[in-house]
């Protein structure tokens, strides 16, 4: 999801920042527990980051909690 419309190097850096922002693990629970602002700050360099921030938690809930 993060890699769409984004260079690989930027995606890699964003994933590293996101992992750090949520406590070291990119688990579904860790992402869902993170605030939108923490996610936004971590992925701010990826293309369409505002839209991706708004859609990441609802998407996780749909895909992994049903």
C-alpha positions as CSV (number, residue, x, y, z in Angstrom):
1,X,0.0,0.0,0.0
2,X,2.8,2.5,0.8
3,X,4.7,1.6,-2.3
4,X,2.1,2.7,-4.7
5,X,3.2,5.9,-6.5
6,X,6.5,5.9,-4.5
7,X,10.1,5.1,-5.2
8,X,11.5,2.0,-3.5
9,X,14.0,4.0,-1.5
10,X,11.4,6.3,-0.1
11,X,9.1,3.4,0.7
12,X,12.0,1.7,2.6
13,X,12.7,4.8,4.6
14,X,9.0,5.3,5.4
15,X,8.6,1.7,6.6
16,X,11.6,2.1,8.9
17,X,10.2,5.3,10.3
18,X,6.8,3.7,10.7
19,X,8.3,0.7,12.5
20,X,10.1,3.0,14.9
21,X,7.0,5.1,15.4
22,X,4.9,2.1,16.5
23,X,7.4,0.6,18.8
24,X,9.5,-1.6,16.6
25,X,6.9,-4.0,15.3
26,X,4.8,-3.6,12.2
27,X,2.0,-5.8,13.5
28,X,-1.6,-5.1,12.8
29,X,-2.2,-4.3,16.5
30,X,0.7,-1.9,16.6
31,X,-0.5,0.0,13.6
32,X,-4.1,0.1,14.9
33,X,-2.9,1.4,18.2
34,X,-0.8,4.2,16.6
35,X,-2.3,7.7,16.2
36,X,-2.9,9.1,12.8
37,X,-0.4,11.8,13.5
38,X,2.3,9.2,14.2
39,X,1.5,7.4,11.0
40,X,1.5,10.6,9.0
41,X,4.8,11.8,10.4
42,X,6.4,8.4,9.6
43,X,5.1,8.1,6.0
44,X,5.1,11.8,5.1
45,X,7.6,11.3,2.2
46,X,5.5,8.7,0.3
47,X,3.2,9.7,-2.5
48,X,-0.4,10.5,-1.4
49,X,0.6,10.1,2.3
50,X,-2.5,11.9,3.5
51,X,-4.8,9.5,1.7
52,X,-2.7,6.5,2.8
53,X,-2.8,7.6,6.4
54,X,-6.6,7.9,6.3
55,X,-7.0,4.5,4.7
56,X,-4.4,2.3,6.5
57,X,-6.3,1.6,9.7
58,X,-9.7,1.0,8.2
59,X,-8.1,-1.2,5.6
60,X,-6.3,-3.2,8.3
61,X,-9.6,-3.6,10.2
62,X,-11.4,-4.8,7.1
63,X,-8.7,-7.3,6.1
64,X,-7.5,-8.7,9.4
65,X,-10.3,-8.2,11.9
66,X,-13.2,-9.8,10.1
